[in-house]
Each structure stands twice: as structure tokens, then as C-alpha cells.
């Protein structure tokens, strides 16, 4: 399962949830805020760990596909955790409800 994320490095706390892009856009990205700065891959490593926690997966099961030096990244969950598509939908809508 591939997930597009939009990273917010240097945030006050790590959080996964919300939508980056238009609400009706199927290609909208999941927002991932991390406390680490975008220096030497620290933010990317934190994003992988945060997404793994959010989906109940192991960190080693979340892989960076594209976007090593970009705020927009494509990640792959392999194997796909049970309930992952619904969890993604819930996380994308988290900010709209909150």
C-alpha cells in the first residue's frame, strides 16, 4: 500500500493526521508533523517511525519510495497492516473533525 505524505519538520510535537490538498482531491497527502529538522535525513527517519506507529506496523515495514529530499514523500507499507485503508481514511479526515 502506497501513501503520499506531506512532512512538517521542526514541529512542536510529532503527529500524523490531516489532509494536505483539496478535500475532494483523491491525491491529497497525509500530513505528518515531526519534531526533527530536515537535516541529514533525521526528519525522514522520524516520518517513517511516526507512520509505522500510526498504522500499527513495524518501522522496518515502512519504506521510502520517492521524495528523499522533498516535503512530499511517497511511502510504502509492506506488508499492509490489517485495516490500513480505513485507518488512512480516518487519518486524512482527522483535522476536519478536530
C-alpha atoms as an extended CHARMM CRD file, in Angstrom:
* protein
*
        98  EXT
         1         1  UNK       CA              0.0000000000        0.0000000000        0.0000000000  PROA      1               0.0000000000
         2         2  UNK       CA              1.4430000000        3.3710000000       -1.0070000000  PROA      2               0.0000000000
         3         3  UNK       CA              0.7600000000        6.5660000000        0.9110000000  PROA      3               0.0000000000
         4         4  UNK       CA              1.6210000000       10.1210000000       -0.0940000000  PROA      4               0.0000000000
         5         5  UNK       CA              2.6220000000       12.2360000000        2.8960000000  PROA      5               0.0000000000
         6         6  UNK       CA              3.4110000000       15.9050000000        3.3820000000  PROA      6               0.0000000000
         7         7  UNK       CA              6.0750000000       16.4540000000        6.0420000000  PROA      7               0.0000000000
         8         8  UNK       CA              6.1570000000       19.3250000000        8.5020000000  PROA      8               0.0000000000
         9         9  UNK       CA              9.6330000000       19.1490000000       10.0550000000  PROA      9               0.0000000000
        10        10  UNK       CA             10.5200000000       21.0870000000       13.1890000000  PROA      10              0.0000000000
        11        11  UNK       CA              7.0180000000       20.9080000000       14.6710000000  PROA      11              0.0000000000
        12        12  UNK       CA              6.4320000000       21.2080000000       18.3950000000  PROA      12              0.0000000000
        13        13  UNK       CA              5.2480000000       17.5870000000       18.5470000000  PROA      13              0.0000000000
        14        14  UNK       CA              5.0520000000       14.5200000000       16.3320000000  PROA      14              0.0000000000
        15        15  UNK       CA              1.5830000000       13.9090000000       14.9010000000  PROA      15              0.0000000000
        16        16  UNK       CA              0.0170000000       12.0610000000       11.9890000000  PROA      16              0.0000000000
        17        17  UNK       CA             -3.2960000000       13.3050000000       10.6670000000  PROA      17              0.0000000000
        18        18  UNK       CA             -4.9400000000       15.7850000000        8.3990000000  PROA      18              0.0000000000
        19        19  UNK       CA             -5.0420000000       16.3880000000        4.6920000000  PROA      19              0.0000000000
        20        20  UNK       CA             -2.6820000000       18.4610000000        2.5630000000  PROA      20              0.0000000000
        21        21  UNK       CA             -4.5140000000       19.4840000000       -0.5840000000  PROA      21              0.0000000000
        22        22  UNK       CA             -8.1150000000       19.8980000000       -1.6100000000  PROA      22              0.0000000000
        23        23  UNK       CA            -10.6920000000       17.9670000000        0.3880000000  PROA      23              0.0000000000
        24        24  UNK       CA            -12.1780000000       16.4060000000       -2.7450000000  PROA      24              0.0000000000
        25        25  UNK       CA             -8.7960000000       15.5690000000       -4.2700000000  PROA      25              0.0000000000
        26        26  UNK       CA             -8.1080000000       11.8240000000       -4.2240000000  PROA      26              0.0000000000
        27        27  UNK       CA             -4.3680000000       12.5320000000       -4.4230000000  PROA      27              0.0000000000
        28        28  UNK       CA             -4.3350000000       14.6590000000       -1.2510000000  PROA      28              0.0000000000
        29        29  UNK       CA             -1.4330000000       13.8440000000        1.0590000000  PROA      29              0.0000000000
        30        30  UNK       CA             -1.4910000000       12.7580000000        4.6860000000  PROA      30              0.0000000000
        31        31  UNK       CA              0.1440000000       15.3610000000        6.9420000000  PROA      31              0.0000000000
        32        32  UNK       CA              2.9640000000       14.0920000000        9.1570000000  PROA      32              0.0000000000
        33        33  UNK       CA              4.4630000000       16.5780000000       11.6310000000  PROA      33              0.0000000000
        34        34  UNK       CA              7.7700000000       15.6450000000       13.2670000000  PROA      34              0.0000000000
        35        35  UNK       CA              9.9550000000       17.4330000000       15.7880000000  PROA      35              0.0000000000
        36        36  UNK       CA             13.1740000000       16.6370000000       13.9350000000  PROA      36              0.0000000000
        37        37  UNK       CA             14.6080000000       19.1500000000       11.4970000000  PROA      37              0.0000000000
        38        38  UNK       CA             15.2440000000       18.2920000000        7.8540000000  PROA      38              0.0000000000
        39        39  UNK       CA             18.9710000000       17.7280000000        8.3950000000  PROA      39              0.0000000000
        40        40  UNK       CA             20.8630000000       14.5850000000        7.3590000000  PROA      40              0.0000000000
        41        41  UNK       CA             17.6670000000       12.5550000000        6.9100000000  PROA      41              0.0000000000
        42        42  UNK       CA             16.5320000000       12.9530000000       10.5180000000  PROA      42              0.0000000000
        43        43  UNK       CA             13.0510000000       14.1600000000        9.5690000000  PROA      43              0.0000000000
        44        44  UNK       CA             12.5920000000       11.3500000000        7.0460000000  PROA      44              0.0000000000
        45        45  UNK       CA             13.5520000000        8.7220000000        9.6210000000  PROA      45              0.0000000000
        46        46  UNK       CA             11.1030000000       10.2880000000       12.0850000000  PROA      46              0.0000000000
        47        47  UNK       CA              8.3500000000       10.2560000000        9.4510000000  PROA      47              0.0000000000
        48        48  UNK       CA              8.8670000000        6.5460000000        8.7870000000  PROA      48              0.0000000000
        49        49  UNK       CA              8.6380000000        5.8080000000       12.5170000000  PROA      49              0.0000000000
        50        50  UNK       CA              5.5660000000        8.0290000000       13.0160000000  PROA      50              0.0000000000
        51        51  UNK       CA              3.6950000000        6.4630000000       10.0970000000  PROA      51              0.0000000000
        52        52  UNK       CA              4.5670000000        2.9820000000       11.3500000000  PROA      52              0.0000000000
        53        53  UNK       CA              3.1240000000        3.8290000000       14.7910000000  PROA      53              0.0000000000
        54        54  UNK       CA              0.0050000000        5.3890000000       13.2530000000  PROA      54              0.0000000000
        55        55  UNK       CA             -0.7220000000        2.2310000000       11.2660000000  PROA      55              0.0000000000
        56        56  UNK       CA              0.3540000000       -0.2590000000       13.9300000000  PROA      56              0.0000000000
        57        57  UNK       CA              3.2210000000       -1.5110000000       11.7660000000  PROA      57              0.0000000000
        58        58  UNK       CA              6.8920000000       -2.0740000000       12.4140000000  PROA      58              0.0000000000
        59        59  UNK       CA              9.2100000000        0.7440000000       11.3410000000  PROA      59              0.0000000000
        60        60  UNK       CA             11.0910000000       -1.6620000000        9.0710000000  PROA      60              0.0000000000
        61        61  UNK       CA              7.8280000000       -2.3130000000        7.1680000000  PROA      61              0.0000000000
        62        62  UNK       CA              7.5570000000        1.3470000000        6.0730000000  PROA      62              0.0000000000
        63        63  UNK       CA              9.7580000000        2.2190000000        3.0950000000  PROA      63              0.0000000000
        64        64  UNK       CA             10.5230000000        5.4970000000        1.3340000000  PROA      64              0.0000000000
        65        65  UNK       CA              9.6540000000        5.1980000000       -2.3710000000  PROA      65              0.0000000000
        66        66  UNK       CA             10.2060000000        8.7870000000       -3.5250000000  PROA      66              0.0000000000
        67        67  UNK       CA             10.9090000000       12.1940000000       -2.0130000000  PROA      67              0.0000000000
        68        68  UNK       CA             14.1090000000       11.7180000000       -0.0560000000  PROA      68              0.0000000000
        69        69  UNK       CA             14.8120000000       15.4790000000       -0.1160000000  PROA      69              0.0000000000
        70        70  UNK       CA             11.2500000000       16.7120000000       -0.5350000000  PROA      70              0.0000000000
        71        71  UNK       CA              8.4880000000       17.5690000000        1.9140000000  PROA      71              0.0000000000
        72        72  UNK       CA              6.1440000000       15.4580000000       -0.2000000000  PROA      72              0.0000000000
        73        73  UNK       CA              7.0650000000       11.7960000000        0.0250000000  PROA      73              0.0000000000
        74        74  UNK       CA              5.6130000000        8.5020000000       -1.1350000000  PROA      74              0.0000000000
        75        75  UNK       CA              5.8610000000        5.6980000000        1.4050000000  PROA      75              0.0000000000
        76        76  UNK       CA              5.0460000000        2.0300000000        1.0620000000  PROA      76              0.0000000000
        77        77  UNK       CA              3.6590000000       -0.1960000000        3.7900000000  PROA      77              0.0000000000
        78        78  UNK       CA              4.7100000000       -3.7920000000        3.1490000000  PROA      78              0.0000000000
        79        79  UNK       CA              3.1430000000       -5.9420000000        4.4450000000  PROA      79              0.0000000000
        80        80  UNK       CA             -0.0870000000       -3.9620000000        4.6680000000  PROA      80              0.0000000000
        81        81  UNK       CA             -1.3840000000       -3.9420000000        8.2550000000  PROA      81              0.0000000000
        82        82  UNK       CA             -4.9830000000       -5.0980000000        8.7730000000  PROA      82              0.0000000000
        83        83  UNK       CA             -7.4200000000       -2.2040000000        8.4110000000  PROA      83              0.0000000000
        84        84  UNK       CA             -4.8340000000        0.1120000000        6.8440000000  PROA      84              0.0000000000
        85        85  UNK       CA             -7.0980000000        1.5900000000        4.1210000000  PROA      85              0.0000000000
        86        86  UNK       CA             -9.7200000000        2.5850000000        6.7070000000  PROA      86              0.0000000000
        87        87  UNK       CA             -7.0210000000        3.9030000000        9.0430000000  PROA      87              0.0000000000
        88        88  UNK       CA             -5.6760000000        6.0750000000        6.2230000000  PROA      88              0.0000000000
        89        89  UNK       CA             -9.1610000000        7.4620000000        5.5510000000  PROA      89              0.0000000000
        90        90  UNK       CA             -9.5950000000        8.2040000000        9.2620000000  PROA      90              0.0000000000
        91        91  UNK       CA             -6.2140000000        9.9570000000        9.4840000000  PROA      91              0.0000000000
        92        92  UNK       CA             -6.9020000000       12.0610000000        6.3840000000  PROA      92              0.0000000000
        93        93  UNK       CA            -10.1530000000       13.2820000000        7.9370000000  PROA      93              0.0000000000
        94        94  UNK       CA             -8.6900000000       13.8200000000       11.4230000000  PROA      94              0.0000000000
        95        95  UNK       CA             -8.1620000000       17.5750000000       11.0390000000  PROA      95              0.0000000000
        96        96  UNK       CA            -11.6080000000       18.1290000000        9.5200000000  PROA      96              0.0000000000
        97        97  UNK       CA            -13.2740000000       16.6080000000       12.5900000000  PROA      97              0.0000000000
        98        98  UNK       CA            -10.8570000000       18.0990000000       15.1180000000  PROA      98              0.0000000000
